[in-house]
Amino acid sequence: MASSGNEEQKQPPPETKQSLWLRRAVIASFWAVVAFLGLPVWYKTTAIYRADLPLQDMTAWANGQVCKPVFPLHIAVQAPLLAQDAHHLLHATQQTLDDLSDFPAHQLHLAFAEPPPPANASQQVTADGSGPADLDDTVALSVRLIPVETGVTPRSQLQPFSATLDVYYQLSQIPTQSSTSSPLTTFIAHELHQLYAQERVRLSSLYSDAASQSKSLSPELTAQLQRDATRAFKYAPTYHLTFSLFTPTSSPSAWDIETALRQYMNPILESFAGISNFTIDTQVQLYANFSPSIRQPEYDENTKAWTIFKEDVSGFINAAEWPLSPSIGQGPTINFALYVPDEVQSPLFVKGSRDNSWLVPQWGGVMILNAQSHETTLTKEALVPAMQVFSTQLSSLLGLPQTPASLPLRISTLTRIHATSLLFSASSTLGALAQVYQKMPTIPVPDTVAKSVNLSLAHLRQTCESLRDGRFQDALQNARTADGEAEKAFFERSMVGQVYFPDEHKVAVYLPLLGPVAVPLIMAALKEVKAGIAALKGR
Amino acid sequence: MRSFLSFALLPALIACAHAGPDYHERLLLRPLPQDALLASFNFRSNETAAAYEQQNFGLFPRSLGQILQHAHTKELHLRFSVGRWDADSWGQRPWYGAREGSNGVELWAWIEAGSDDEAFARWLTLVNNLSGLFCASLNFIDATKTIRPVVSFDPEGDHADTSNLHLLHGILPHEVVCTENLTPFLKLLPCKGKAGISSLLDGHKLFDAAFQTMAIDVRPVCGTSGRQCVVEMEQTVDMVLDIARSKRPRDDPIPRPRPIEDIECDTSKSYNAPDTCYPLDKKTEPAWKLTDVFGKPLRGACPLTAAEGPESETLCINAPPERTIHVNTTGQYTESLSASDTLRCYKLPTGTELDLVLPEQRMTTGLVRGQPHLYAARSINGHGQERGSVQAVIRNPSPTDAVEFTYLESLPWFMKPYLHTLRAHVSASDEDPLKETYYRPAVDRIRGTHLELRLVIPPASTLILTYDFEKAILRYTEYPPDANRGFDAPPAVIRILGPFQSADRKGMYLRTTPLLLSLPTPDFSMPYNVIILTSTVMALGFGNIFNLLARRFVGADEVPAAGGLKGIIQAKIQSVRTRFGRA
C-alpha cells in the first residue's frame, strides 16, 4: 500500500561480481553438504541390510523348472531260468509294463537277480521283514518266480512282511524266443502295475497339474485319496504320541500301558523308524467327562447299550477340560484318547452301529473302551483291542497307503510320497520367500536367511538326484533338511520387525526438522537459478 | 485349661513311607482369632522315577512333568500368594512358612546343567513354559529378576548328584494372582476339584481371603534303604477366611446391619438410646458351616486316597474339645480324636456330600497359638526422587534363645543399594549381629542386586537393619503403563537357621511384605516435545545463519516493488475489495 503512491523507486546499487559469486558459492556449499554428507549419512543410517538371495534359482524351483521328480523303481526278478530265457522274459514283461504305464515319472525297471541258493529258498525271508541280504537297498521289490505243477497258474502272492512278490507259474508259460508276449509276462506286468496303482495316483496328485492326472482313476478312488490326504498329518521328522486314559469316574485309575505299548505299538513304530522318530507319553485322567455341549447318551433297548449320536462324535473331545496340550518340542502331537465310560452308562456305542472308535483328522484317535470288569487297573489284555485300533489309526494318521498288502512296500511308498511332497513344499516355500523379498523392500534379510536358502537349495538338488537314482531313503533325508532350512529361512524372526516402521512414520518424526531447514535452502536455490537464467537471457 | 497344638503335628501326620505311586490329601481347618478361619489344603501325589522318566504319567500331571523334563528341572517350588500373614494375631505360619510365597509369584528351582549359561537358558525355558501352563506372567522373570541364592534355600529332595544342579530364584511381586491361576492348579490334581477336599476350592472365596498362598513343590524322594525313588508333587493351598465375610451370599454380597433388636447394646454408654446402640462384643465363637464358608459343598472323598488308616482321614479340624461340631451327611464317615482331643479328623464318605456345622458357642477354653520365632517388617524411608533407605525391623520374641537366620534381598537393578551404609543394629547389645554377607551388585539392565546376610539376633531383642539406596532414572520405554503407581520391590526372604529346626527338610521361613518404590517418572509426551523443540531451535538457527550468508542486504528504500507471494496476495485482496465495493 505504501508503494502504491511511490512511482519512482530507488534501485539498489548493482551487485558486484564478487558478492554475486560469493552468494552462489555459499548456496552451493550448503547444497553440497546436504548432497554429499547429509544424504549419504541418512541413507546409511536408515538402510536395511538385505542379504543377497539366489532369487532366480528359488523361483525356478518353485515353478518346478529345475527338477521333475522321477521314481525309477528297481525290481529284482529271481527265476530259476537260463540267462537267455530270463532275459527274454524280462524284456517282454518290461515292454508290457511300459505300454501299461500312464504316469511317465513312475518307472518300473526290471532286472534279473541271481537266484539264491535253492536249499534255503523258503527261509529266505527273515522274520524281521528284511529282504535277502545280497540285494542292495535300491531294490524296491523282488519278484520270485517259482515253478509249480498244480493250482491255478500264473498266480501271485505278496509277502506281508517283506517286499517280495511270489509268482507261481508252470514251465509251459515261459515265453518262447519267438513270441513277444505270453500269459506269464502279461500277468507279471499287470500285477506289478496294480501293485503300484495307489502310489502312482498319490504321486501324480502331488504333481497337481491336471495333465498328469491318471485317466484310469475312478471318482471313488479319488475321493478316497482325498479323504486319506485330509486325515493324515503333515510330514514331520518327529511325532509325539500321547496316549490318554479318560474316565468320568475314579476308576480305572491305572493301566498297564507300558507293556501294552511295548508289545503292540513298538513294532509298528520301528517299521516307521526310517521315516520319522516318535516319542511316547501317557497319562491317566480321572473325573474327565466328555464335552457338556453334546447330548447325553441314550439307552437303546434293542441293543441293550448306551448310545451317543453320530453327529456328536466330533464334539466328544472336551478340549476345555481334558489336558491334551501338545507335547513340548519340535513336531506335532498325535493324541490317542481311550475313554472308559461310567459303569452305569456302559456299554457305550455310537448310535446306529457297534462302533466305538473313530479318528479325528490331523489330531488323533478316540476309542470308547467298554471294559468287561470294572477293576481299578486296566490289564494289558484289556488294552489289546484299544492298541489294535490305535495302531490302525496311527497308520492312517501318518498317511500310510492302504494297499498293497505288504507293509514294507507301503512304507517305501510312503517314503517316496513324503520325499516328493517335502520337495514340493520346500520349493514353494523358497518361491514364497523370493516373492516376499521382491515385494517388500523394507524388510531386513540377515545372512542366516541366505545361508539357509543356499543349504536348502543344495539339499533340494541332492534330493532330486537321489530320486533319479532310486535312493529314496536318501531323498527323504535330503528333502527333510531342505524343507527344514526353507521353513527356517521363511520364518526368520528378525525379518518381521521392520515392517512395522513404515516410511511415513519416519517422515512424521523428522519433518519438524527437515521442513524448516529445507524451505530456505530450496527457495534460495530457486531464486538464484531464476536470477542466473534471467541474467543469461539478458546478455 | 488351655490346650496347645502346633502346626508341627501336621507334617508329622502326613509323612509316611514312600513306596509306589500314591495320593494323599488333607484339609486342616483351624479357627483363628477375630473370627478368622485358616484352611490348609495339602495334596500330595507320587510317581515312580522310572515311570516319570518314560513319560508314563499316572497321578503326576503330564503337562507339568513334560515341562520339568524339557527344562531339566529336578526340583521345583512355585508360589502364588496374595495378602499378608498377620503374625501378631494369627501366630505361627502354616508349615513354618515353608509353603508360603512372597506376594505375587515366586519360583525357585534346581536345574541340571553343565554350565551357568546352560542353566540360565533352561531356566528361561522353564519360566516360559510355566507361564503358559499357569496363565501367569512368569515369562517376565528374566535375567534382571533372577538370582542364585547361596544359603537361603536347600534342596528338599534326594538328589544323587548335586554338583551340576543350579539353584535359580525369581520373584514377580507385581503379579496379580487370581482365578485364572487356580483353574490350572486344580487341573493338576487327580480328582480335579470334582471329589475330595479340592471340591471346596472356589476362586471367588479363595481370592477373597485375607491371606492365601498356593504352592507347588516337585522333588525326587528316595527311600532310605533301596534305590526305589519317586517323584513327589505336593500342592498346598493355605487361606485365611473371614468367616463373617465369606458367609455373605454371593448374589447379595453387600453387608447389612442386623436389626437392632438382635444386637446386644452396651447400655453403659452415655449415648445409648432406642435408636443408638454400641454393640457389645459377644465373646462367642461364630457359627459357620463348610458350605457357607467355602460356597460349595464337600463332595465326599477322593477315591484315590487310602481307604484305611490315618491317611484316609482327609478332613481335620483343630478346635478345643468342648466345641460342638455336627457332621451333616447321609454317607458313612468316621471321626477320630488326637492330640489331647484338640484335633478331630474325619474319614469322608465316598460319593455323598458332607458338611460340618459349628453352632455359635460361648467358649471357656481356647487353643494356644504357636508363637512365631521371628517377627519381621520392612519399609522404605526417606523422601525425594533420588535417594531412599530401607529399614527392616526383625524382632525375636523368645526370652531365652538367640535366633540365627539369613536375610535374602533380591532388588531390581534400578534400586541401587549402597552397601557401605548397611547397618545391623540390635537394641540390647553392642555385638555385631551381622555374621556373613553375600553380595552380588547389580548391573544396569542386566541383573539385579542379590544381597544375602547371615545374622544372629539375641533373645528378646529387636534388630534393625538399614541401608540407603539410589533410585536410577529409567529410559523412556522401560516404564510400565502405570508408571505413577510405582515399582514393586520383592519381599525379603528370612530363613531361620537355628536353634529351631523343622522336622523335615523344608526349613522355616518368613517373608516380609513387598515394597512400593516410587521412581521419578517423566512426562511421557516428552520425546515428541523434545523433537519439536530441538527441531524448531535448529531450524531457527539454521535459517538465520543461512539468510545472513545467502541474502543480499539493501537499503530500506531500495527494496524492489512487491512481487512474489506478497504481491499476488495484495492483488487478490484489492480485487475482492473492489468487488464488494460494487455490491
Chai-1 contact restraints between the chains, C-beta under 6 A:
chainA,res_idxA,chainB,res_idxB,connection_type,confidence,min_distance_angstrom,max_distance_angstrom,comment,restraint_id
A,S3,B,A561,contact,1.0,0.0,6.0,A-B,restraint_1
A,K10,B,D557,contact,1.0,0.0,6.0,A-B,restraint_2
A,K10,B,E558,contact,1.0,0.0,6.0,A-B,restraint_3
A,P12,B,V554,contact,1.0,0.0,6.0,A-B,restraint_4
A,P12,B,E558,contact,1.0,0.0,6.0,A-B,restraint_5
A,R23,B,A550,contact,1.0,0.0,6.0,A-B,restraint_6
A,V26,B,L549,contact,1.0,0.0,6.0,A-B,restraint_7
A,V26,B,A550,contact,1.0,0.0,6.0,A-B,restraint_8
A,I27,B,A550,contact,1.0,0.0,6.0,A-B,restraint_9
A,S250,B,P303,contact,1.0,0.0,6.0,A-B,restraint_10
A,A254,B,G58,contact,1.0,0.0,6.0,A-B,restraint_11
A,E258,B,N56,contact,1.0,0.0,6.0,A-B,restraint_12
A,D281,B,Q55,contact,1.0,0.0,6.0,A-B,restraint_13
A,T282,B,N56,contact,1.0,0.0,6.0,A-B,restraint_14
A,Q283,B,F57,contact,1.0,0.0,6.0,A-B,restraint_15
A,Q283,B,R62,contact,1.0,0.0,6.0,A-B,restraint_16
A,V284,B,G58,contact,1.0,0.0,6.0,A-B,restraint_17
A,L286,B,P190,contact,1.0,0.0,6.0,A-B,restraint_18
A,Y287,B,K192,contact,1.0,0.0,6.0,A-B,restraint_19
A,Y287,B,K194,contact,1.0,0.0,6.0,A-B,restraint_20
A,P323,B,S63,contact,1.0,0.0,6.0,A-B,restraint_21
A,S325,B,S63,contact,1.0,0.0,6.0,A-B,restraint_22
A,S327,B,Q66,contact,1.0,0.0,6.0,A-B,restraint_23
A,I328,B,Q66,contact,1.0,0.0,6.0,A-B,restraint_24
A,I328,B,H70,contact,1.0,0.0,6.0,A-B,restraint_25
A,P512,B,I532,contact,1.0,0.0,6.0,A-B,restraint_26
A,P512,B,S535,contact,1.0,0.0,6.0,A-B,restraint_27
A,L513,B,S535,contact,1.0,0.0,6.0,A-B,restraint_28
A,P516,B,A539,contact,1.0,0.0,6.0,A-B,restraint_29
A,V517,B,A539,contact,1.0,0.0,6.0,A-B,restraint_30
A,V517,B,F542,contact,1.0,0.0,6.0,A-B,restraint_31
A,P520,B,G543,contact,1.0,0.0,6.0,A-B,restraint_32
A,P520,B,F546,contact,1.0,0.0,6.0,A-B,restraint_33
A,A524,B,A550,contact,1.0,0.0,6.0,A-B,restraint_34
